[in-house]
Structures are given as structure tokens and as C-alpha cells.
Amino acid sequence: MIWSKHAKAWEWGHAYAKAFHHQRGHLVIPTTAKLDDYAVGAWMRRQCRVGNLTVS
């Protein structure tokens, strides 16, 4: 059963953010950053904007 049509896309973005963190040791991801042609920086920016989060 699919609970949310966006759940799979969020899971992919989260997996790439985790990979970025594993490689760099932080989540201050530039908006232009890509991993395996996935725009992880743009994904993180959207998550911060939706959650009203800021980077310190």
C-alpha cells in the first residue's frame, strides 16, 4: 500500500543526503551539489524551505 505519492521520492533524497553526510561529515550541502547525477543540494534546499529550517 502506498501511503504517500511523495514517500519514494523523499526516501531517495534522504538516501543521497545520508551519502553526502557520510562522505563529507556534514549536511551543509551547496544547492548545486550532485551525487550520481541526483541534485541532492536542491533536494536539501527544498526540505529546509518546507520545514522552515536554517543552517547555522
N, C-alpha and C positions, 0 to 999 in steps of 0.2 A: 504494500500500500504506500502511496506517495502522499506524505503529509503536507509538503510544500513544493511547489514547482521550482522554487529557487534553492532548495536544500542542496541539490547536487552541485550546482554552480558555487555555492558558498563553501562546500566541502573541498572542492578543487582549489579555490582561492586560499582557504585555510591551510591546505597541504603545502602549497607553494610558499606561503608566509612562514610556515614552520621550517621549510627547507632553507629559506633565506636566513632565518634566525640561526639555524644550525651552522651555516657557512660563515656568517658574519658576527654572530654573537649579540645581535641587537635587532630591533624591529623599526629602526628609523630608515624606512625604505624610500629612496628617491622615487618620485612619481613616474620617472621614465624607466625604472628598473624592470628587467625581464629575466625570467628563468625558463629555459626551454621554450622560448617564444610566447610564454604566458606573461601578460602585463601585471605582474604582482604588485608593482608600485601603484598603478591605477586602482587595482582592487583594494589595496590597503587604504588609499585615499578615500574611496567611496565608503569603506567601513567606518573610518574616522568621522566622516561628514555625517553619515546616518546616525551614528552613536553619539554625535556631538563631543567627540574626543579630541584632545590636543596632544602634541608631542612636546615633552619637556626637554 
